[in-house]
């Protein structure tokens, strides 16, 4: 925004001004897009709070009393993608706005029982009551945010081995796939000649062809995200601007399902409950080999063992756990070496080829927690609608808040559930 956005109202007798980053820089106030300077009285809270919105996206707030710092972030995209502007505290309630999908989301909150924050949220002219549950008594510091980025590859492998156990649980859910709905995409298919690309190919050949098609027309861009229920619109945007790993994977999985392939998106998260980077890939089921296969459109990548077995997400995690300590000494002659497809390489820059050691170190960080959707449908980046999210966590991953959310959201109508059942999470389609 280039101009002052003023929200004028008699909120505790105060006029609230939400200013652009440009104006903050002009006044000499040093802030990032999600760290806010003091306005009004000093708030008295320390800790982290979380709410799952109606669209299944999450909002996390961190309050640090000593420095009077407020931060907002969202794990839904793996980034701090909610922009929180100035706030004001009147001695009882705090008021602030978040720029969300080009609209201001305005919160008015106060502390209630058990240390939670309760109040109202106004978004797109609709006001709703909200409660943000407190899940940690300390604020999220920059040091905490970046721990996963600071760890060495060996330290990341240590974590995967320290948290390697899973157990069955009582959650009951099924995966569904909207398949073979090509008539809904007829103009899109004709525009990109997808029927010609798919003609005469077996399922794995078809999967590879569709990934190559996408990687040829849309390069990776780490901040290139486009919100739309139409993959046609997302691809149109991506041809000019690139797409981040989430958008690339959402498009690829939807196009695969268009041609009858059971494919879903897997979000790959690090250990820390706040993080600055994650990754997103596709898991596709081969009827020919009766197995899941991982496709990573950011790197135009599939991986195979030397005996020709394709790697899925679960297999890659176990491979890194087992061989991650030996990466420096690994060569293509090593018996455990993984073979990539010949044209694999980072799609954001044609000069970068594929390096297995670098990729393994990167994924060692990102394979600690995994997330997918129960319903795999045709909604593009709005895929969180009318479905629920399953996050797979190790049995002994018990950071503050996880048990609370498991207890509160055991009912799948809660839309976000935690599971420790690795076999159920990776269950093969029937």
C-alpha positions as CSV (number, residue, x, y, z in Angstrom):
1,X,0.0,0.0,0.0
2,X,1.3,3.5,-0.8
3,X,-1.1,5.5,1.3
4,X,-2.2,5.5,4.8
5,X,-5.1,3.1,5.5
6,X,-7.2,4.6,8.3
7,X,-9.6,2.5,10.2
8,X,-11.6,5.1,12.0
9,X,-13.9,4.0,14.8
10,X,-14.7,4.7,18.4
11,X,-12.8,1.7,19.7
12,X,-12.1,2.5,23.3
13,X,-12.3,6.1,22.3
14,X,-9.2,5.8,20.0
15,X,-8.7,6.2,16.3
16,X,-6.5,3.4,14.9
17,X,-4.2,4.1,12.0
18,X,-2.7,1.2,10.0
19,X,0.2,2.5,8.1
20,X,2.1,1.1,5.1
21,X,5.7,-0.2,5.3
22,X,6.8,2.7,3.2
23,X,5.5,5.2,5.7
24,X,7.1,3.3,8.6
25,X,10.4,3.6,6.8
26,X,9.9,7.2,6.2
27,X,9.3,7.8,9.9
28,X,12.5,5.8,10.8
29,X,10.6,3.0,12.5
30,X,12.5,-0.2,11.7
31,X,10.0,-3.0,11.3
32,X,9.6,-6.1,9.2
33,X,6.2,-6.9,7.7
34,X,5.4,-9.1,10.7
35,X,7.1,-7.4,13.7
36,X,5.2,-4.5,15.1
37,X,6.3,-1.5,17.2
38,X,4.5,-0.1,20.2
39,X,1.3,1.8,19.9
40,X,-0.7,2.9,23.0
41,X,-0.1,1.3,26.4
42,X,2.2,-1.6,27.0
43,X,0.5,-5.0,26.8
44,X,1.2,-7.5,29.6
45,X,1.4,-10.8,27.8
46,X,4.1,-13.3,27.0
47,X,3.4,-16.3,24.9
48,X,2.2,-17.8,21.6
49,X,-1.5,-18.2,20.6
50,X,-3.2,-20.1,17.7
51,X,-6.5,-20.3,16.0
52,X,-7.7,-22.4,13.0
53,X,-9.9,-20.2,10.8
54,X,-13.0,-21.4,9.1
55,X,-11.2,-22.0,5.8
56,X,-8.7,-24.3,7.7
57,X,-5.8,-21.8,7.5
58,X,-4.2,-21.0,10.8
59,X,-3.1,-17.8,12.5
60,X,-0.4,-17.7,15.1
61,X,0.4,-14.7,17.3
62,X,3.5,-14.2,19.4
63,X,3.6,-11.6,22.2
64,X,6.9,-10.6,23.9
65,X,6.2,-8.3,26.9
66,X,9.8,-7.1,27.5
67,X,10.3,-5.8,24.0
68,X,6.6,-5.1,23.2
69,X,6.9,-7.1,20.0
70,X,3.9,-8.8,18.3
71,X,4.5,-11.3,15.4
72,X,2.0,-13.0,13.2
73,X,2.6,-16.1,11.1
74,X,0.8,-18.9,9.4
75,X,1.9,-22.5,9.1
76,X,-0.6,-23.1,6.3
77,X,1.8,-22.0,3.7
78,X,4.9,-22.5,5.8
79,X,5.7,-18.9,5.8
80,X,4.9,-15.7,7.7
81,X,2.4,-14.8,5.1
82,X,-0.1,-12.8,7.2
83,X,1.1,-9.2,7.2
84,X,0.4,-7.6,10.6
85,X,0.5,-3.8,10.8
86,X,0.5,-1.5,13.8
87,X,-1.5,-2.4,16.9
88,X,-2.9,-0.5,19.9
89,X,-3.5,-1.7,23.5
90,X,-5.8,0.3,25.7
91,X,-5.0,-1.4,29.0
92,X,-7.6,-4.1,28.5
93,X,-7.9,-5.0,24.8
94,X,-5.5,-5.1,21.9
95,X,-6.6,-4.1,18.4
96,X,-4.7,-4.8,15.2
97,X,-5.1,-5.7,11.5
98,X,-3.6,-8.3,9.3
99,X,-3.4,-7.9,5.5
100,X,-4.9,-11.2,4.3
101,X,-5.5,-12.0,0.7
102,X,-5.7,-8.2,-0.1
103,X,-8.3,-7.6,2.7
104,X,-7.8,-6.3,6.2
105,X,-8.6,-8.8,8.9
106,X,-9.2,-6.8,12.1
107,X,-8.9,-8.3,15.6
108,X,-10.0,-7.0,19.0
109,X,-8.8,-9.3,21.8
110,X,-8.5,-9.5,25.5
111,X,-7.2,-12.1,27.9
112,X,-9.7,-14.5,29.4
113,X,-9.6,-17.7,31.5
114,X,-6.7,-20.1,31.1
115,X,-4.7,-17.3,29.5
116,X,-6.4,-17.5,26.1
117,X,-7.3,-14.4,24.0
118,X,-10.9,-13.9,23.2
119,X,-12.7,-11.3,21.1
120,X,-13.9,-10.5,17.6
121,X,-12.5,-10.7,14.1
122,X,-13.9,-8.6,11.2
123,X,-13.1,-9.8,7.7
124,X,-14.7,-8.8,4.5
125,X,-17.5,-7.0,6.4
126,X,-18.3,-10.0,8.5
127,X,-17.7,-10.1,12.2
128,X,-17.2,-13.3,14.2
129,X,-16.3,-14.3,17.7
130,X,-12.9,-15.9,18.1
131,X,-10.7,-17.5,20.7
132,X,-7.0,-17.9,20.3
133,X,-5.7,-20.7,22.5
134,X,-2.4,-20.2,24.3
135,X,0.0,-23.1,23.5
136,X,3.3,-21.7,24.8
137,X,4.3,-19.4,27.7
138,X,7.2,-17.8,25.9
139,X,7.3,-15.6,22.8
140,X,8.6,-16.8,19.5
141,X,12.1,-15.2,19.1
142,X,14.0,-14.9,15.9
143,X,16.4,-17.5,17.3
144,X,13.5,-20.0,17.8
145,X,12.1,-19.2,14.3
146,X,15.3,-20.1,12.6
147,X,16.5,-23.1,14.5
148,X,15.6,-25.5,11.7
149,X,17.7,-23.4,9.3
150,X,20.7,-23.2,11.6
151,X,21.0,-27.0,12.2
152,X,23.6,-28.9,10.1
153,X,22.6,-31.8,7.9
154,X,23.9,-34.2,10.5
155,X,21.9,-32.5,13.2
156,X,18.7,-32.8,11.1
157,X,19.4,-36.5,10.6
158,X,19.9,-36.8,14.4
159,X,16.4,-35.4,14.8
160,X,14.8,-37.8,12.4
161,X,16.4,-40.7,14.2
162,X,15.4,-39.3,17.6
163,X,11.8,-39.0,16.4
164,X,11.5,-42.1,14.3
165,X,8.7,-43.9,16.1
166,X,5.0,-43.9,15.3
167,X,2.0,-45.7,16.7
168,X,-1.5,-46.6,15.7
169,X,-4.3,-44.2,16.9
170,X,-8.0,-44.1,16.9
171,X,-8.5,-41.5,14.2
172,X,-10.8,-42.7,11.4
173,X,-10.5,-41.1,8.0
174,X,-10.5,-41.9,4.3
175,X,-8.8,-40.3,1.3
176,X,-11.0,-39.5,-1.7
177,X,-9.9,-38.4,-5.2
178,X,-11.9,-36.6,-7.8
179,X,-10.8,-38.4,-10.9
180,X,-11.3,-38.3,-14.7
181,X,-13.3,-35.1,-14.7
182,X,-11.7,-33.9,-18.0
183,X,-14.8,-32.3,-19.3
184,X,-14.6,-29.7,-16.5
185,X,-11.2,-28.7,-17.9
186,X,-11.9,-29.0,-21.6
187,X,-10.7,-25.5,-22.5
188,X,-7.6,-25.9,-20.3
189,X,-6.8,-29.3,-21.8
190,X,-7.2,-27.9,-25.4
191,X,-5.1,-24.8,-24.6
192,X,-2.2,-26.8,-23.4
193,X,-2.7,-29.9,-25.7
194,X,-2.7,-32.2,-22.7
195,X,-4.5,-35.0,-24.5
196,X,-1.7,-35.1,-27.1
197,X,0.9,-35.1,-24.3
198,X,-0.9,-38.0,-22.5
199,X,-1.7,-40.1,-25.5
200,X,-0.4,-43.7,-25.4
201,X,1.5,-43.4,-22.1
202,X,1.4,-45.8,-19.2
203,X,0.7,-44.4,-15.7
204,X,4.3,-43.6,-14.7
205,X,5.1,-42.3,-18.2
206,X,2.0,-40.2,-18.0
207,X,3.0,-38.8,-14.5
208,X,6.4,-37.9,-15.9
209,X,5.0,-36.3,-19.0
210,X,2.6,-34.1,-17.0
211,X,5.3,-33.0,-14.6
212,X,7.6,-32.1,-17.5
213,X,4.8,-30.2,-19.1
214,X,4.3,-28.1,-16.0
215,X,8.0,-27.6,-15.4
216,X,8.4,-26.4,-19.0
217,X,5.9,-23.6,-18.7
218,X,6.1,-22.6,-15.0
219,X,9.4,-22.1,-13.3
220,X,9.8,-22.2,-9.5
221,X,9.7,-18.9,-7.6
222,X,9.9,-19.2,-3.8
223,X,7.5,-16.2,-3.2
224,X,5.3,-16.7,-6.3
225,X,1.9,-17.7,-4.9
226,X,-1.5,-17.2,-6.6
227,X,-4.8,-17.7,-4.8
228,X,-7.5,-19.2,-7.1
229,X,-9.8,-22.2,-7.3
230,X,-8.9,-22.4,-11.0
231,X,-5.7,-24.1,-12.1
232,X,-6.0,-22.3,-15.4
233,X,-5.7,-19.0,-13.7
234,X,-2.8,-20.3,-11.5
235,X,-0.9,-21.6,-14.6
236,X,-1.5,-18.3,-16.5
237,X,0.0,-16.4,-13.5
238,X,2.9,-18.9,-13.2
239,X,3.9,-18.6,-16.9
240,X,4.8,-15.0,-16.2
241,X,5.8,-15.0,-12.6
242,X,6.7,-18.6,-11.6
243,X,5.1,-20.5,-8.9
244,X,6.2,-21.6,-5.4
245,X,6.4,-25.3,-4.5
246,X,2.9,-25.3,-3.1
247,X,1.3,-24.0,-6.2
248,X,3.4,-26.2,-8.5
249,X,2.4,-29.3,-6.5
250,X,-1.3,-28.3,-6.3
251,X,-1.5,-27.9,-10.1
252,X,0.4,-31.1,-10.8
253,X,-1.7,-33.2,-8.5
254,X,-4.9,-31.8,-10.0
255,X,-3.8,-32.4,-13.6
256,X,-2.8,-35.9,-12.7
257,X,-6.2,-36.6,-11.2
258,X,-7.7,-35.1,-14.3
259,X,-6.2,-38.1,-16.1
260,X,-7.3,-40.7,-13.6
261,X,-4.2,-40.8,-11.4
262,X,-4.7,-40.8,-7.6
263,X,-2.4,-38.0,-6.6
264,X,-2.3,-35.8,-3.5
265,X,-0.2,-32.9,-2.2
266,X,2.2,-33.5,0.8
267,X,3.3,-30.6,2.9
268,X,6.8,-31.3,4.4
269,X,7.5,-29.4,7.6
270,X,10.5,-29.1,9.9
271,X,10.5,-29.9,13.6
272,X,10.0,-26.3,14.9
273,X,6.5,-25.0,15.5
274,X,7.5,-21.8,13.8
275,X,9.6,-22.0,10.7
276,X,10.8,-19.8,7.8
277,X,10.9,-22.5,5.1
278,X,9.2,-25.8,4.2
279,X,8.6,-27.8,1.1
280,X,5.6,-29.2,-0.8
281,X,5.6,-32.2,-3.2
282,X,3.2,-34.6,-4.9
283,X,2.5,-38.3,-3.9
284,X,1.0,-40.2,-6.9
285,X,-0.2,-43.8,-6.9
286,X,1.0,-46.1,-9.7
287,X,-1.5,-48.8,-10.6
288,X,1.3,-50.6,-12.5
289,X,3.7,-50.9,-9.5
290,X,1.1,-50.7,-6.7
291,X,3.1,-48.0,-4.9
292,X,3.2,-44.3,-4.1
293,X,5.8,-42.3,-6.0
294,X,7.1,-38.9,-5.0
295,X,7.1,-36.2,-7.7
296,X,8.8,-32.9,-6.9
297,X,8.0,-30.3,-9.6
298,X,10.3,-27.7,-8.0
299,X,13.2,-29.9,-9.1
300,X,11.5,-31.8,-11.9
301,X,12.3,-34.9,-9.9
302,X,11.7,-38.5,-9.2
303,X,14.1,-40.8,-7.3
304,X,14.8,-44.5,-7.7
305,X,17.0,-47.0,-5.9
306,X,19.7,-48.7,-8.0
307,X,17.3,-51.7,-8.3
308,X,14.7,-49.5,-9.9
309,X,12.3,-49.0,-7.1
310,X,10.7,-45.5,-7.0
311,X,10.9,-43.5,-3.8
312,X,7.9,-42.2,-2.0
313,X,7.9,-39.7,0.8
314,X,8.0,-42.3,3.6
315,X,10.8,-44.2,1.8
316,X,12.8,-41.0,1.4
317,X,12.5,-40.2,5.1
318,X,13.7,-43.6,6.0
319,X,16.6,-43.4,3.4
320,X,17.8,-40.1,4.9
321,X,17.5,-41.6,8.4
322,X,19.6,-44.5,7.4
323,X,22.2,-43.0,5.1
324,X,22.1,-39.3,6.0
325,X,25.3,-39.6,8.0
326,X,27.2,-40.9,4.9
327,X,26.2,-38.2,2.4
328,X,29.7,-36.6,2.2
329,X,31.3,-40.0,1.3
330,X,28.5,-41.0,-1.0
331,X,29.2,-41.3,-4.8
332,X,27.1,-42.6,-7.7
333,X,28.9,-45.9,-7.2
334,X,27.6,-46.3,-3.6
335,X,25.2,-49.1,-3.3
336,X,22.6,-46.9,-1.5
337,X,22.9,-44.1,-4.0
338,X,19.5,-42.8,-5.3
339,X,19.1,-42.2,-9.1
340,X,17.3,-39.2,-10.3
341,X,15.6,-38.8,-13.7
342,X,18.1,-37.5,-16.3
343,X,16.4,-34.1,-16.7
344,X,16.0,-33.4,-13.0
345,X,17.2,-30.0,-11.9
346,X,15.9,-26.9,-10.1
347,X,13.3,-25.4,-12.4
348,X,13.9,-21.8,-11.1
349,X,17.3,-21.6,-12.8
350,X,18.3,-23.8,-15.8
351,X,21.9,-23.5,-14.8
352,X,21.3,-25.6,-11.7
353,X,21.4,-29.3,-12.1
354,X,20.4,-31.8,-9.5
355,X,22.6,-32.6,-6.5
356,X,21.5,-35.6,-4.4
357,X,23.6,-34.6,-1.4
358,X,22.1,-31.0,-1.3
359,X,18.6,-32.3,-1.8
360,X,18.9,-34.9,0.9
361,X,20.3,-32.3,3.4
362,X,17.4,-30.0,2.5
363,X,14.7,-32.7,2.9
364,X,16.3,-33.9,6.1
365,X,15.0,-30.6,7.5
366,X,11.6,-30.8,5.9
367,X,10.6,-34.5,6.5
368,X,10.0,-34.2,10.3
369,X,6.3,-33.6,10.0
370,X,4.0,-34.3,7.1
371,X,0.6,-33.0,6.1
372,X,-2.1,-33.9,3.5
373,X,-5.8,-33.4,2.8
374,X,-8.5,-36.0,3.1
375,X,-10.3,-34.9,0.0
376,X,-8.3,-34.3,-3.1
377,X,-10.5,-32.3,-5.4
378,X,-10.6,-29.5,-8.1
379,X,-10.2,-26.3,-6.1
380,X,-6.7,-25.2,-6.9
381,X,-5.1,-23.3,-4.0
382,X,-8.5,-23.2,-2.3
383,X,-8.2,-26.9,-1.7
384,X,-8.7,-26.5,2.1
385,X,-12.4,-26.0,1.6
386,X,-14.8,-28.8,2.6
387,X,-12.1,-31.1,3.7
388,X,-9.9,-31.8,6.7
389,X,-6.2,-31.8,7.2
390,X,-4.1,-34.7,8.7
391,X,-0.7,-33.8,10.1
392,X,1.5,-36.8,10.8
393,X,3.8,-36.4,13.8
394,X,6.2,-38.8,15.6
395,X,4.9,-40.4,18.8
396,X,7.3,-38.5,21.0
397,X,6.8,-35.1,19.4
398,X,5.1,-33.4,22.3
399,X,5.7,-29.7,22.0
400,X,3.3,-27.6,24.0
401,X,-0.1,-27.3,22.2
402,X,-0.1,-30.6,20.3
403,X,-1.9,-32.6,22.9
404,X,-4.3,-29.7,23.4
405,X,-5.2,-29.6,19.7
406,X,-5.5,-33.4,19.6
407,X,-8.0,-33.4,22.4
408,X,-10.0,-30.6,21.0
409,X,-10.0,-31.7,17.4
410,X,-10.4,-35.5,17.6
411,X,-13.8,-34.8,15.9
412,X,-13.0,-34.6,12.2
413,X,-15.4,-31.7,11.9
414,X,-12.6,-29.7,13.5
415,X,-10.9,-29.9,10.2
416,X,-7.3,-30.2,11.5
417,X,-6.2,-33.4,13.2
418,X,-2.9,-34.8,14.4
419,X,-2.0,-38.4,13.8
420,X,0.8,-40.7,14.9
421,X,-0.3,-43.6,12.6
422,X,2.2,-43.7,9.8
423,X,0.6,-46.7,8.1
424,X,-2.8,-45.1,7.9
425,X,-1.3,-41.8,6.7
426,X,0.5,-43.6,3.8
427,X,-2.2,-46.2,3.2
428,X,-2.3,-47.4,-0.4
429,X,-5.6,-46.7,-2.4
430,X,-7.9,-49.7,-2.8
